[in-house]
Amino acid sequence: MDQAEIIEKIAKELSISNAQSQRLLKATLREIRDLLRVGHAVTIPHLGTFDTATYEEHRGYRPATHDFVIFPKRRVPVFRTGTLLREEVYDIESNVAGAPT
């Protein structure tokens, strides 16, 4: 499913136009990104938590150049799934057609 399909589903679910749905989705994603940028975590119940992890400066091997380099300290986005989502996906996978029950 791509962004256009998500926009259509939101529009249909909320009985709004695709343009309104697109603005809603973009505003939500922009707000999540802006909060992560300043170091805040964003929790969406039953889905999970968007957060950041900080990697300290470290020495590592770079295969492209075949040498060791110092990787700088950096902050990266991470996502931890919520329990409900994890359980529902697990249940779906265990009930796939043809799977023993």
N, C-alpha and C positions, 0 to 999 in steps of 0.2 A: 504494500500500500504506500503510495507516495503522498506528498503534501496536498495535491489537488483533490485526491480521493478523500483525505481526512477533512478538508474544507467542505466538500460536498456532504459528507456524513454529518458534520456539525450543523450545517445549514438546514439539512432535512430534519434532524433531531430537534432543533430549536425553532423551526419554522421561520428562519430568517434568510436573507439573500446570501448568495455565495460571497459577495463583496463584504458584507458585514461579518460573515464567518471568517473570512480571510483576515480582516482587521482584528478580530477577537483573538485568533490563533497567533498572529504576529505580535500583538501586544502582550500576550501571555508569555510567549517565548522570549521576547525582549526583556520583560520584567525579571524572568528567571535568570537570564544572562547577566543583567545589570546587578542583581543581588549577589550572584556568584563572583562577579568581578570585584566587589568590595568585601568579599569574605563571608557573606551570610549563606547559610544552608537554606534550602527550600524543600519543605516536606509537603507532599500531596497525599492525603490519606488514601490508603488502599493501593497506591501506586508505588511510592517510594520516596527517597530523599536524594535531591541533587545537592552535592557538596563539593568541596575542593580538598585536594591532598597536596601537601608540600613535600617535594623531594629535595633533600639537601644536596649541596655540591658534592660530586663524587667522581672518582676516576673510573673510566670504563674503556672497553675496547670498541673501536669503530671499524667494522669489517670493510667498509668502502675504501678506507685509506690504509688499512692494515697497521694501525698504530693505536696507542693508548692516548686518550684525551681526558681533559677535565670537563665534565658536564656541569653547567651552572645550576644553581639553586633555581627551582621553578615550581609553580603552582599549576596543577592540572585539575580539570573537572572530573568528578566521579559520581556514579549513581549506584545507590543501594536499593534493591527492590524491597517493597513492603511485603509483609507476611502473607496478606490476602492474595496479592498478585502472584507471588511465588507458589502458593498452594494451588491456585486456580490453573496456572500454567502446568504445574506438575500433574494435576488431575487430568487435564486435557491430553497431555503426552501419554499418560498411562491408559487412556481410553481410546487410543487410535485404533481404527478399524483393523482387524486382523491380529491385534495384540491379545495375548492370553489374559483372561480376567479372573 
